[in-house]
Amino acid sequence: MTDRRLDALIPEAQRADVRAPIENARTLPRAAFTSADFFELEVERIFSSEWCALAMADQVEGEGDLLPIDFCGVPLLMVRGDDAVVRVFHNVVPYDACLAVIDPIEGADEIVSPYHGWRYDLRGRLRAVPYWDGTAAGHLEALGDNARDLKSVRCEVECGVVFIDLGGRAGSFEDFIAPLRTALSEYRLDEMEIGRGPDGAPLMDGEDLATNWKTHYENWGINVLHESFVHEGYAVSRDTTGQIPRVDSQGRKTYVDRIDRGFMALQYPWKDFRETYPPMSFEHLGLSSEPELGFFGSLYPNLHFGVMPQMIHLIIALPAGPGRTRTVRAQFYEPNAARSEAEAEERVLVQVGMSEAGVEDARISEAVQRARRSPAFDQAYYSPFWDVMHHAFSQRVLDSLERPESP
């Protein structure tokens, strides 16, 4: 069956170029990064059809914390319930179609809609409709068969991240998360906690980037060659330790392109790169001994990570339009290392260092996005040596877009 929408955005010949072996392949065309119609198709076939990262669970740290958050233009509400469970709802009241919550709220006992005062408990169940039928108390039975409760969104929490299945069409969450768990099997992922500052609050920051989500994705862990050219901290190790760029004196890779379904990461032996990264005093996250492997990579479509034995840096990339991406970033540690007052300043320094690297990455990602407005080159090409994961990512996007349209 012909997919007219996709054909209009990426003609069959261009898709064949994307599918070609890496030596001859071309990237997705520039319209894939600049077109509003293309972004609309991605929202439907990727972000409404697959498991996606939405937020850090600690963004609603306490019982009754309410966080309105937009995901691909869809208003959602994240709630920490009276049972400590994180839930996600569509942020809309079925009666008046207004947002249920406009601004973030901490420690609420209930959810009170701002337009007509409907009252929900922290599990999204309607409890009161004052004056809806003219009486002060209101009577729920007066609603008849009309929708009442907030509409829930399927969600799971893993590694301190809230994942959602926006359209209810994604497969098993266990299948989705398995490649990450397999790769990081040396790490105590179930025990790690978000790092806290001197005031005890979770350390988080983020960016509002003038770039497409795919441009951001490409620049993170799967673009290996950029490190020593973009990041000042890496540049100092080039030609001194031989660690960056990641090749030995014979021109052989000192890392592995690890690709397992949606998991794509630069995998490296930690012992070989100790001089590249500043030392950290934190207790390691290993199951028994210090992990031997580190990673920089992504879990498709929008979770990114930097994994070191003492710390895991996570980035959630929220697509906000064809040329706009918002991020949320945090670092996770062994539980005592995450909370220790003695190490609070060191955790702040780690966050500052990661943020500074983020500024360097942002400058390049936004530059690539601006360059994609040029008609000079519609599709770029790959280095067969360095760009194995980039090539795989482009095909993964195409796999998602070629998914049959929803009924």
C-alpha positions in Angstrom: 0.0 0.0 0.0 1.4 3.4 -1.0 2.1 5.7 1.8 1.4 9.0 0.2 2.3 11.2 3.2 5.7 9.6 3.6 6.4 9.5 -0.2 5.7 13.2 -0.4 8.2 13.9 2.4 10.9 11.4 1.5 10.6 10.0 -2.1 11.4 6.3 -2.5 14.7 7.1 -4.1 15.9 9.0 -1.1 14.7 6.3 1.2 16.8 3.8 -0.8 19.8 6.1 -0.3 19.2 6.0 3.5 19.0 2.2 3.3 22.2 1.7 1.3 25.3 0.2 2.8 27.2 2.9 4.8 29.8 3.4 2.1 27.2 4.6 -0.3 24.4 5.7 2.0 23.1 9.2 2.5 21.5 10.7 5.6 17.9 11.7 5.9 17.1 14.7 3.7 17.2 18.2 5.2 13.3 18.3 5.1 13.4 15.7 7.8 15.0 18.3 10.1 13.1 21.4 9.0 9.6 20.5 7.8 6.6 21.0 10.0 4.8 18.2 8.1 7.6 15.8 8.7 7.6 16.6 12.4 3.8 16.0 12.5 4.4 12.5 11.0 7.1 11.8 13.6 4.7 12.8 16.4 2.2 10.3 15.0 4.5 7.4 14.2 7.3 7.7 16.7 6.3 9.8 19.7 2.7 8.5 19.9 3.6 4.9 19.0 6.8 4.1 21.0 8.0 4.3 24.6 9.4 7.7 25.2 11.1 9.5 28.1 9.0 12.3 29.5 10.6 13.6 32.7 12.8 12.7 35.7 10.7 11.1 38.4 12.2 13.6 40.9 10.5 16.5 39.1 7.6 15.4 41.3 9.6 14.5 44.3 7.0 14.7 47.1 3.4 13.4 47.6 1.0 15.7 45.9 3.5 17.3 43.6 1.8 18.2 40.3 3.8 19.0 37.1 2.1 20.1 33.9 4.3 19.3 31.0 3.9 19.4 27.2 5.1 16.5 25.1 5.1 17.1 21.4 2.4 19.7 21.8 0.2 17.4 23.9 -0.6 18.8 27.5 0.2 16.2 30.1 0.1 16.2 33.9 2.6 14.2 36.0 1.5 13.5 39.6 3.1 11.9 42.6 0.2 10.2 44.3 -0.7 9.6 48.0 0.8 6.1 47.5 4.1 7.6 46.2 3.4 6.3 42.7 4.1 8.5 39.8 1.2 8.8 37.3 0.7 10.6 34.1 -2.6 12.0 32.8 -3.8 14.0 29.9 -4.0 17.5 31.4 -7.5 18.2 30.4 -10.8 18.2 32.2 -13.5 16.3 30.2 -16.3 18.8 31.1 -14.8 22.2 30.2 -11.7 21.1 28.1 -9.5 23.3 30.2 -6.1 22.3 31.7 -6.6 20.5 35.0 -3.4 22.2 36.3 -1.9 25.3 34.8 1.2 25.8 37.0 3.4 23.4 39.0 2.1 22.7 42.5 3.9 21.1 45.5 2.2 19.1 48.2 -1.4 19.3 47.0 -4.0 17.2 48.7 -6.1 17.0 45.6 -6.3 18.4 42.0 -8.7 21.3 41.7 -9.4 22.4 38.2 -8.9 26.2 37.7 -12.0 26.8 35.4 -15.0 25.3 37.2 -13.5 23.8 40.4 -13.9 20.1 39.7 -11.9 18.2 42.4 -9.9 15.1 41.7 -7.9 12.9 44.1 -4.2 12.3 43.4 -5.0 9.2 41.4 -7.0 11.2 38.9 -10.5 10.1 40.1 -13.2 12.7 40.2 -14.5 13.4 43.7 -16.6 16.6 43.5 -18.4 18.8 41.0 -19.4 21.9 43.1 -22.5 23.7 41.6 -22.4 21.6 38.4 -26.1 20.8 38.8 -26.9 24.0 40.6 -26.4 22.6 44.1 -23.5 23.7 46.3 -22.2 20.2 46.7 -22.9 19.0 43.2 -24.0 15.4 42.6 -21.7 13.1 40.6 -24.7 11.0 39.4 -25.9 14.1 37.5 -23.0 13.5 35.0 -24.7 10.4 33.8 -22.5 8.5 31.3 -20.2 11.5 30.6 -16.5 11.1 31.1 -15.4 11.9 34.7 -11.9 10.9 35.6 -8.7 12.3 34.2 -7.6 10.2 31.3 -4.4 8.3 32.2 -1.3 7.7 30.1 0.4 4.4 30.3 3.7 5.0 32.1 6.7 3.3 33.7 9.5 4.5 35.9 13.0 3.1 35.2 16.5 4.5 36.2 14.8 7.6 37.7 13.1 8.4 34.4 9.3 8.4 33.6 8.6 6.8 30.3 5.2 7.1 28.6 3.3 5.3 25.9 1.4 8.3 24.6 -0.8 6.6 22.1 -1.2 3.3 23.9 0.3 1.5 20.9 3.8 0.7 22.2 4.8 -2.9 22.9 6.2 -4.4 26.0 8.1 -2.0 28.3 10.3 -4.9 29.3 11.3 -5.5 25.7 11.9 -1.8 25.2 14.2 -1.3 28.3 16.0 -4.7 28.0 18.9 -3.5 25.8 19.8 -0.8 28.3 19.7 -3.2 31.2 21.8 -5.7 29.3 24.5 -3.2 28.4 24.6 -1.8 31.9 24.4 -5.2 33.7 27.5 -4.3 35.8 25.6 -1.4 37.3 23.2 -1.1 40.2 20.5 0.7 38.1 17.7 -0.1 40.6 19.6 1.5 43.5 21.0 4.7 42.0 19.6 8.0 43.1 19.6 11.5 41.7 22.4 13.7 43.0 21.4 16.4 45.5 22.9 19.8 46.1 23.9 21.4 49.4 20.3 22.3 50.1 19.2 18.7 49.7 17.2 19.4 46.5 17.7 17.3 43.4 20.3 18.7 41.0 18.6 19.1 37.6 19.0 21.6 34.7 18.1 21.8 31.1 18.1 23.7 27.9 15.8 25.1 25.2 17.6 24.4 22.0 17.0 25.8 18.5 17.6 22.4 16.9 15.7 19.3 15.7 15.5 16.3 18.1 17.4 14.2 15.5 20.2 16.7 15.2 20.5 16.6 19.0 20.4 12.8 18.9 23.1 12.6 16.3 25.5 14.9 18.1 25.3 13.1 21.5 26.8 9.6 21.9 26.6 8.3 18.4 28.8 11.1 16.8 32.2 9.9 18.1 34.5 12.0 16.0 33.3 15.4 17.3 34.6 15.0 20.9 38.1 16.5 20.5 37.0 19.2 18.1 34.0 20.5 20.1 34.8 19.9 23.7 37.6 21.8 25.3 38.0 19.2 28.1 38.6 16.4 25.6 40.9 18.5 23.3 43.6 18.6 25.9 44.0 14.8 25.7 44.5 14.7 22.0 48.0 14.0 20.9 49.1 13.7 24.5 47.5 10.5 25.9 46.1 9.3 22.6 42.7 8.7 24.1 40.8 11.3 22.1 40.1 10.9 19.2 39.3 7.3 20.1 41.9 5.5 17.9 45.2 3.9 18.8 48.5 4.6 17.0 47.6 2.0 14.3 44.3 3.8 13.6 42.2 1.2 15.2 39.1 2.0 17.3 39.6 2.1 21.1 35.8 1.7 21.5 32.9 -0.5 20.3 29.9 0.7 18.4 27.3 -1.1 20.5 23.9 -1.4 18.8 21.1 -3.4 20.2 17.7 -2.5 18.8 17.0 1.0 20.1 20.2 1.1 22.2 23.2 2.8 20.5 26.3 3.7 22.4 30.0 4.3 22.3 31.2 1.5 24.6 34.7 1.9 26.0 36.9 0.2 28.7 37.0 2.6 31.6 40.6 1.8 32.5 41.8 3.1 29.1 40.2 6.6 29.7 40.9 7.4 33.3 43.2 10.3 32.2 40.5 11.8 29.9 38.0 12.4 32.7 38.5 14.2 36.0 38.7 11.8 39.0 35.6 11.4 41.2 35.7 10.4 44.8 32.2 8.8 44.8 31.5 5.2 45.6 31.1 3.2 42.4 27.8 1.9 41.1 29.0 -1.6 40.4 27.2 -4.7 41.6 30.3 -5.9 43.4 33.4 -4.4 41.9 34.0 -1.2 39.9 32.4 -1.6 36.4 34.8 -2.1 33.6 32.8 -0.5 30.8 31.6 3.1 30.2 29.1 4.3 27.6 28.0 7.4 25.8 24.8 6.8 23.9 21.1 6.9 23.5 18.0 4.8 23.9 15.7 5.5 21.0 14.0 7.8 20.6 14.8 10.4 23.2 16.9 9.3 26.2 20.6 10.0 26.2 23.2 8.9 28.7 26.9 9.2 29.8 27.8 6.2 32.0 30.9 6.1 34.2 31.5 3.8 37.1 30.8 6.5 39.7 28.0 8.4 37.9 25.3 8.1 35.2 24.4 11.3 33.4 20.9 11.3 31.9 19.4 13.6 29.3 15.7 13.6 28.3 15.2 15.4 24.9 11.6 16.6 24.4 10.8 17.4 20.8 8.9 20.8 20.7 8.8 21.4 17.0 10.8 20.8 13.8 13.5 23.2 15.0 13.1 23.2 18.8 14.1 20.7 21.5 13.9 21.0 25.3 16.1 19.0 27.6 16.2 17.9 31.2 19.5 16.7 32.6 20.6 15.1 35.9 23.3 12.9 37.4 22.7 9.7 39.3 24.9 8.1 41.9 25.2 5.3 44.4 22.6 6.2 47.2 25.1 7.4 49.8 27.1 9.3 47.2 23.9 10.9 46.0 23.0 12.4 49.4 26.3 12.8 51.3 26.7 16.3 52.6 30.5 15.9 52.4 30.3 15.3 48.6 27.6 17.9 47.8 30.0 20.4 46.4 31.6 17.8 44.2 28.2 16.8 42.8 27.6 20.5 42.0 31.0 20.6 40.2 30.0 17.5 38.2 26.8 19.1 37.2 28.5 22.3 36.2 31.0 20.3 34.1 28.3 18.4 32.3 26.4 21.6 31.7 29.5 23.3 30.2 29.9 20.3 27.9 26.2 20.8 27.0 26.8 24.4 26.1 29.5 23.2 23.7 27.2 20.6 22.2 24.3 23.1 21.9 26.4 25.5 19.9 27.2 22.7 17.4 23.7 21.2 17.3 22.2 24.6 16.6 24.8 25.3 13.9 24.0 22.0 12.2 20.3 22.9 12.4 20.9 26.3 10.8 23.1 24.7 8.1 20.2 22.4 7.2 18.3 25.3 5.9 20.7 25.6 3.0 19.6 24.0 -0.3 23.3 23.3 -1.3 23.2 19.7 0.0 20.0 17.9 0.6 21.6 14.8 2.1 24.9 14.4 3.8 27.0 11.2 3.9 28.9 9.1 6.4 32.4 8.1 7.4 32.3 4.3 7.3 34.9 4.3 10.1 33.2 6.7 12.6 29.5 6.8 11.7 28.2 3.3 12.1 25.7 4.3 14.8 24.6 7.4 12.9 23.8 5.2 9.9 21.9 2.8 12.1 19.9 5.7 13.7 18.8 7.1 10.3 17.4 3.7 9.4 15.8 3.3 12.8 13.9 6.6 12.1 12.9 5.4 8.7 11.7 2.1 10.2 9.4 4.1 12.5 8.1 6.3 9.7 7.3 3.3 7.5 5.1 1.8 10.2 1.6 1.5 8.8 -0.7 4.4 9.6 -2.9 4.0 12.6 -6.5 3.0 11.9 
